[in-house]
Amino acid sequence: MSQHRFGRAAVFSAGSWGTAVAKVMADAGTDVVVHARRSEIADAINTRHRNPGYFPDIDLPASLTATTEPAAALHGADFLVLSIPAQSLRASLAVWAPHIAPGTVIVSLMKGIELGSGERASQVITEVTGVRADRVAVLSGPNLAREIMNGLPAAATVACPDEHTARRIQQACHTPYFRPYTSSDVIGCELGGAVKNVIALAVGIASGMGMGDNAAAMLITRGLAETTRLAVAMGAHPATLSGLAGLGDLVATCTSPLSRNRTFGTHLGQGLSVEEATAATRQTTEGVKSADAILALAHAHNVEMPITEVISALLHEKVTLDEAGAALMQRPPKPEH
């Protein structure tokens, strides 16, 4: 094991959020190896301490190295940190699983729900790897990668059924600019992280259509209400949804121009098709992929999610942009609570 204070972390992979968390962990005193799919990214990280694919202008810590070999990245790893698109998690993890050591703790950074199965990332992880749930954790919160790479202050929630494991991860990523809190509510953290992407699409659409800040505030508030309804129906604690992984993440994702889901929604609101918005956004937009899976969960748990319903219909071209805009704004009046 590593000589670093908090052990060794293997971060899969070298996208924007994976790179940001790798930097945080290295700054915290954790030994970090990033698994990059492309050799030119790995080479640049090792020789120039830069990730040219995502942050060509930001220096990475010298203690952070990279490899294209999954087995090399996982060798002696205390933590496996997963930051890949939610829909490719199952297939990728099946390839990597044989290299995961028995004591390795798996940390999910993913904010999506698997299509078809309706499973959260932590469920997919335990299924594919056979690792016990108390060795799987989720890190979630208002964490825009570009701000964290710039060393701007941020906080997050580390959720794990095992408190000791949550505290170990907390130590491994605690820096002067990044403050992790612990929780045992994995379900609440994962649903907060997944549904907020769909709500951010709605806020982006409203923004693109010129609906103003009141409309955005309304969608954020009602979006939090429908997220909380689903999460509680699935066993989450309601307080989690008013914390960093719920309201915190929702506000950051819905209001920041750095948010890819909000940006994608803005493109839609300005009249671009889903294909055109995908081309313009260029990175994985989890809300687009997860909307249907979240809606299926809502139906299965008999929960009303009107915003998610409208977004899913718009993405499948079952309603026009104007119809979607009207549907987002014109719910029948009723008591708020």
Backbone torsions as a table, in degrees:
resi	resn	phi	psi	omega
1	MET	NA	163.3	-172.6
2	SER	-69.5	157.5	174.9
3	GLN	-82.0	-12.0	-179.8
4	HIS	-65.0	154.9	-173.2
5	ARG	-58.3	-38.8	-171.4
6	PHE	-113.0	20.3	175.4
7	GLY	86.1	-158.1	-170.6
8	ARG	-123.2	135.7	179.4
9	ALA	-119.4	135.5	171.0
10	ALA	-104.8	120.3	-178.0
11	VAL	-107.6	119.1	178.8
12	PHE	-113.4	107.7	10.6
13	SER	-136.5	-151.8	-168.1
14	ALA	-96.8	32.1	173.7
15	GLY	-75.0	-169.4	-173.7
16	SER	-67.1	-46.6	-176.8
17	TRP	-74.8	-38.6	175.5
18	GLY	-59.5	-44.0	179.3
19	THR	-63.6	-41.3	-179.0
20	ALA	-63.8	-44.7	-179.8
21	VAL	-69.5	-34.9	175.4
22	ALA	-60.1	-42.2	178.5
23	LYS	-65.4	-43.8	178.5
24	VAL	-57.8	-47.3	-176.9
25	MET	-66.8	-38.6	177.0
26	ALA	-64.6	-42.4	178.4
27	ASP	-64.7	-27.2	179.9
28	ALA	-78.8	-10.4	-179.0
29	GLY	101.8	16.6	175.9
30	THR	-96.3	140.6	176.6
31	ASP	-77.7	122.7	-171.4
32	VAL	-123.5	130.6	170.7
33	VAL	-119.2	125.0	179.1
34	VAL	-96.2	133.8	172.9
35	HIS	-92.6	117.7	178.1
36	ALA	-110.4	138.3	179.0
37	ARG	-71.9	-33.4	-175.7
38	ARG	-102.0	131.9	-176.0
39	SER	-64.2	-30.9	-179.1
40	GLU	-67.9	-30.7	176.3
41	ILE	-70.4	-46.6	178.8
42	ALA	-59.2	-44.1	-179.7
43	ASP	-62.3	-42.5	-179.0
44	ALA	-65.3	-39.8	178.3
45	ILE	-64.1	-40.7	-177.5
46	ASN	-74.5	-36.1	-174.2
47	THR	-97.1	-38.6	-175.8
48	ARG	-109.9	-4.7	-177.5
49	HIS	55.0	42.1	176.5
50	ARG	-138.2	151.1	171.2
51	ASN	-107.9	97.6	-173.7
52	PRO	-67.2	-19.2	-178.7
53	GLY	-73.9	-29.4	-173.0
54	TYR	-129.5	-40.9	-177.6
55	PHE	-132.7	67.4	-174.9
56	PRO	-64.6	-15.9	-174.5
57	ASP	-99.7	-0.7	-172.5
58	ILE	-117.9	129.3	178.4
59	ASP	-74.1	136.7	175.5
60	LEU	-97.9	153.7	178.6
61	PRO	-59.4	143.8	-179.0
62	ALA	-62.6	-24.5	-178.8
63	SER	-77.2	-6.4	-178.4
64	LEU	-94.1	120.6	-179.6
65	THR	-119.7	172.1	-178.0
66	ALA	-139.6	156.9	176.8
67	THR	-150.8	156.3	173.8
68	THR	-96.5	-1.7	-176.5
69	GLU	-97.7	112.4	-180.0
70	PRO	-56.2	-42.2	-177.6
71	ALA	-63.8	-39.3	179.5
72	ALA	-67.2	-41.0	179.3
73	ALA	-63.5	-38.8	-174.4
74	LEU	-84.3	-11.8	-176.4
75	HIS	-62.0	118.6	177.7
76	GLY	70.7	17.3	-177.2
77	ALA	-76.6	129.4	172.7
78	ASP	-79.6	-31.7	-178.8
79	PHE	-129.8	135.5	167.5
80	LEU	-109.5	114.8	-178.2
81	VAL	-103.2	119.7	-174.1
82	LEU	-105.5	119.4	176.9
83	SER	-136.2	79.1	179.4
84	ILE	-134.3	165.4	179.2
85	PRO	-57.5	135.2	-175.6
86	ALA	-56.8	-34.2	-175.9
87	GLN	-76.2	-14.6	177.3
88	SER	-105.9	6.2	-176.9
89	LEU	-60.7	-49.5	-173.4
90	ARG	-59.2	-49.5	-177.1
91	ALA	-66.9	-42.6	-179.3
92	SER	-64.8	-44.7	-176.4
93	LEU	-65.6	-33.0	177.7
94	ALA	-60.2	-35.1	179.0
95	VAL	-73.5	-38.6	-175.3
96	TRP	-83.3	-25.3	-171.3
97	ALA	-50.7	-42.1	-178.4
98	PRO	-60.4	-19.6	-177.1
99	HIS	-94.8	-1.4	-178.0
100	ILE	-83.7	120.8	-178.5
101	ALA	-69.5	154.6	-176.3
102	PRO	-56.8	-32.3	-176.3
103	GLY	-93.1	-1.2	-175.3
104	THR	-67.7	133.2	174.9
105	VAL	-91.7	133.6	-178.3
106	ILE	-103.6	127.3	-178.3
107	VAL	-115.4	120.6	179.2
108	SER	-93.8	129.1	172.3
109	LEU	-103.6	6.1	-168.6
110	MET	-84.3	141.1	-175.6
111	LYS	-124.9	65.4	179.3
112	GLY	-152.4	166.4	176.5
113	ILE	-117.6	134.4	-176.4
114	GLU	-70.4	127.6	176.4
115	LEU	-64.8	145.4	178.5
116	GLY	90.4	-62.3	-177.2
117	SER	-84.9	-25.7	-175.0
118	GLY	69.8	19.2	-175.5
119	GLU	-89.4	146.3	172.2
120	ARG	-76.5	160.8	-176.9
121	ALA	-56.7	-41.1	-177.5
122	SER	-63.8	-33.0	177.7
123	GLN	-69.3	-42.5	177.2
124	VAL	-61.0	-42.1	-178.2
125	ILE	-61.7	-48.1	-178.8
126	THR	-66.4	-35.7	179.0
127	GLU	-64.6	-48.8	-173.1
128	VAL	-75.1	-38.4	-173.8
129	THR	-94.3	-21.0	-173.9
130	GLY	75.7	5.8	178.8
131	VAL	-71.4	140.5	179.5
132	ARG	-65.8	150.4	-177.1
133	ALA	-59.8	-28.3	-178.4
134	ASP	-77.6	-0.9	173.4
135	ARG	-109.6	10.8	177.9
136	VAL	-118.3	128.6	-178.3
137	ALA	-127.9	165.1	180.0
138	VAL	-127.1	134.1	173.7
139	LEU	-114.2	122.3	-173.3
140	SER	-150.4	147.1	178.8
141	GLY	167.1	-174.5	178.4
142	PRO	-76.3	86.0	-169.4
143	ASN	-129.4	85.6	174.9
144	LEU	-79.6	119.7	-169.6
145	ALA	-56.4	-43.3	-176.6
146	ARG	-60.5	-41.1	179.5
147	GLU	-65.7	-40.7	-179.7
148	ILE	-66.7	-39.5	176.4
149	MET	-61.1	-30.9	178.4
150	ASN	-83.8	1.0	178.2
151	GLY	77.5	17.5	177.8
152	LEU	-77.3	150.3	-172.3
153	PRO	-66.3	141.1	179.3
154	ALA	-153.9	163.0	176.5
155	ALA	-140.3	161.1	-179.6
156	ALA	-152.2	168.9	175.4
157	THR	-110.1	131.5	171.5
158	VAL	-104.1	111.5	-177.6
159	ALA	-108.2	131.4	177.8
160	CYS	-156.2	142.6	177.7
161	PRO	-60.5	-26.5	-179.0
162	ASP	-100.7	117.8	-174.7
163	GLU	-63.9	-38.7	-180.0
164	HIS	-62.2	-43.0	179.0
165	THR	-63.9	-43.2	178.5
166	ALA	-58.5	-41.1	-179.1
167	ARG	-68.5	-36.0	177.0
168	ARG	-61.3	-44.1	179.8
169	ILE	-67.7	-39.1	178.0
170	GLN	-56.0	-47.0	178.4
171	GLN	-62.8	-38.8	-173.9
172	ALA	-71.9	-12.4	178.6
173	CYS	-132.3	23.7	-180.0
174	HIS	-94.2	115.8	179.1
175	THR	-128.3	171.0	177.3
176	PRO	-58.2	-25.0	-177.9
177	TYR	-105.8	-6.8	-177.0
178	PHE	-131.1	114.2	-174.7
179	ARG	-112.4	109.2	177.4
180	PRO	-92.6	136.2	172.6
181	TYR	-106.0	155.9	179.9
182	THR	-105.2	156.6	-179.7
183	SER	-155.1	160.3	173.0
184	SER	-106.9	-0.6	-173.8
185	ASP	-91.1	80.2	-179.6
186	VAL	-64.9	-43.0	-178.1
187	ILE	-59.6	-48.7	-179.1
188	GLY	-60.9	-43.6	-179.9
189	CYS	-64.6	-43.2	-177.5
190	GLU	-69.6	-40.2	179.9
191	LEU	-70.8	-38.7	175.4
192	GLY	-57.0	-44.2	-178.4
193	GLY	-69.2	-33.7	-177.4
194	ALA	-80.9	-46.6	-174.6
195	VAL	-71.0	-32.0	-178.3
196	LYS	-60.3	-26.3	177.7
197	ASN	-66.3	-37.1	178.3
198	VAL	-69.7	-41.6	178.6
199	ILE	-64.7	-36.8	178.4
200	ALA	-64.4	-33.9	174.2
201	LEU	-60.6	-43.4	-179.7
202	ALA	-63.5	-43.9	179.1
203	VAL	-64.3	-39.9	176.7
204	GLY	-62.3	-42.6	178.5
205	ILE	-60.7	-46.7	179.3
206	ALA	-60.6	-40.6	178.4
207	SER	-65.0	-45.2	179.3
208	GLY	-62.1	-30.3	178.6
209	MET	-86.0	-0.3	177.0
210	GLY	75.8	31.7	-174.8
211	MET	-81.8	-13.5	174.6
212	GLY	93.8	175.7	-174.2
213	ASP	-76.6	-31.2	177.5
214	ASN	-61.4	-42.5	179.2
215	ALA	-62.8	-41.6	179.0
216	ALA	-61.7	-44.8	180.0
217	ALA	-62.7	-39.8	178.4
218	MET	-62.4	-45.4	-178.5
219	LEU	-66.1	-38.0	177.9
220	ILE	-63.5	-44.9	-177.5
221	THR	-66.8	-48.6	179.5
222	ARG	-70.6	-30.3	176.0
223	GLY	-64.8	-40.4	176.5
224	LEU	-63.5	-38.1	-180.0
225	ALA	-63.1	-43.5	-177.9
226	GLU	-74.6	-31.1	174.9
227	THR	-62.8	-45.4	-178.2
228	THR	-64.9	-40.8	178.5
229	ARG	-57.4	-46.5	-178.8
230	LEU	-67.6	-46.1	-177.0
231	ALA	-60.2	-45.7	-179.4
232	VAL	-65.1	-39.3	177.7
233	ALA	-62.2	-26.0	-179.1
234	MET	-96.4	4.6	173.8
235	GLY	107.0	8.1	179.4
236	ALA	-80.0	162.7	174.5
237	HIS	-89.5	129.5	-176.2
238	PRO	-57.1	-31.5	-178.2
239	ALA	-63.1	-29.3	179.2
240	THR	-59.6	-36.2	-175.8
241	LEU	-75.9	-14.7	173.3
242	SER	-98.0	5.4	179.5
243	GLY	-97.9	-162.0	-174.5
244	LEU	-61.1	-41.1	-176.8
245	ALA	-78.4	-11.8	177.7
246	GLY	-105.6	-93.4	-178.0
247	LEU	-57.9	-41.8	-177.7
248	GLY	-58.5	-51.6	-179.4
249	ASP	-65.3	-38.5	-179.9
250	LEU	-60.9	-46.8	-178.5
251	VAL	-63.4	-47.2	-178.6
252	ALA	-61.5	-44.5	-175.6
253	THR	-71.6	-33.3	-177.3
254	CYS	-82.2	-23.0	-172.1
255	THR	-109.5	-18.5	-173.9
256	SER	-90.3	135.2	172.4
257	PRO	-64.7	-14.5	177.3
258	LEU	-77.3	-12.8	-176.9
259	SER	-78.6	122.7	-177.1
260	ARG	-72.0	-30.8	178.1
261	ASN	-69.4	-43.5	176.4
262	ARG	-61.9	-43.4	-179.4
263	THR	-61.7	-43.5	177.6
264	PHE	-58.4	-46.2	178.7
265	GLY	-61.1	-40.1	178.7
266	THR	-61.1	-42.1	176.7
267	HIS	-59.0	-43.9	178.3
268	LEU	-62.2	-43.0	-179.1
269	GLY	-64.8	-24.4	177.7
270	GLN	-88.7	4.0	173.0
271	GLY	102.6	2.3	177.5
272	LEU	-72.3	150.7	173.6
273	SER	-76.7	169.3	177.3
274	VAL	-58.7	-41.5	179.9
275	GLU	-63.8	-44.0	-179.3
276	GLU	-66.4	-40.2	178.8
277	ALA	-65.8	-37.8	177.5
278	THR	-61.8	-45.2	-180.0
279	ALA	-64.4	-38.4	-177.9
280	ALA	-73.1	-30.4	-175.1
281	THR	-83.9	-37.3	171.2
282	ARG	71.9	-18.7	178.7
283	GLN	-115.5	167.2	179.0
284	THR	-59.1	127.1	176.9
285	THR	-113.8	94.9	-169.4
286	GLU	-60.7	-32.0	-177.7
287	GLY	-61.0	-35.4	-179.6
288	VAL	-66.2	-41.3	-178.8
289	LYS	-75.0	-34.7	-170.4
290	SER	-91.8	-13.9	-173.7
291	ALA	-53.8	-45.9	-178.1
292	ASP	-66.1	-40.4	-179.5
293	ALA	-65.3	-38.6	179.2
294	ILE	-67.8	-41.7	178.6
295	LEU	-62.5	-38.9	177.3
296	ALA	-63.1	-39.8	176.4
297	LEU	-63.0	-41.7	179.9
298	ALA	-60.3	-44.9	179.1
299	HIS	-64.0	-41.7	-178.8
300	ALA	-64.1	-32.0	-178.6
301	HIS	-101.8	9.2	175.9
302	ASN	58.3	44.2	-178.0
303	VAL	-113.5	134.1	176.5
304	GLU	-79.3	124.7	176.2
305	MET	-133.9	75.1	-172.7
306	PRO	-61.6	-36.4	-179.1
307	ILE	-67.9	-46.8	178.8
308	THR	-59.2	-39.3	-180.0
309	GLU	-60.8	-45.3	-179.9
310	VAL	-64.6	-43.2	-177.9
311	ILE	-64.2	-43.2	178.8
312	SER	-60.8	-43.7	-180.0
313	ALA	-63.1	-40.8	-179.8
314	LEU	-66.7	-42.0	-179.5
315	LEU	-62.7	-29.9	179.2
316	HIS	-96.0	9.7	177.5
317	GLU	58.5	31.8	174.8
318	LYS	-84.2	-19.6	173.8
319	VAL	-131.7	155.8	176.2
320	THR	-81.4	169.4	178.1
321	LEU	-60.1	-44.4	-179.6
322	ASP	-63.7	-40.3	177.3
323	GLU	-64.4	-40.4	178.3
324	ALA	-64.1	-45.5	179.2
325	GLY	-58.9	-43.7	178.9
326	ALA	-65.3	-42.0	-178.7
327	ALA	-64.7	-36.3	179.3
328	LEU	-66.1	-30.1	-174.0
329	MET	-98.3	-23.8	-167.1
330	GLN	-113.4	60.2	173.0
331	ARG	-79.2	150.1	177.7
332	PRO	-62.3	138.7	-178.9
333	PRO	-68.6	140.5	179.1
334	LYS	-161.4	172.4	177.9
335	PRO	-59.2	145.4	-176.6
336	GLU	-68.3	-41.8	-175.1
337	HIS	-115.6	NA	NA
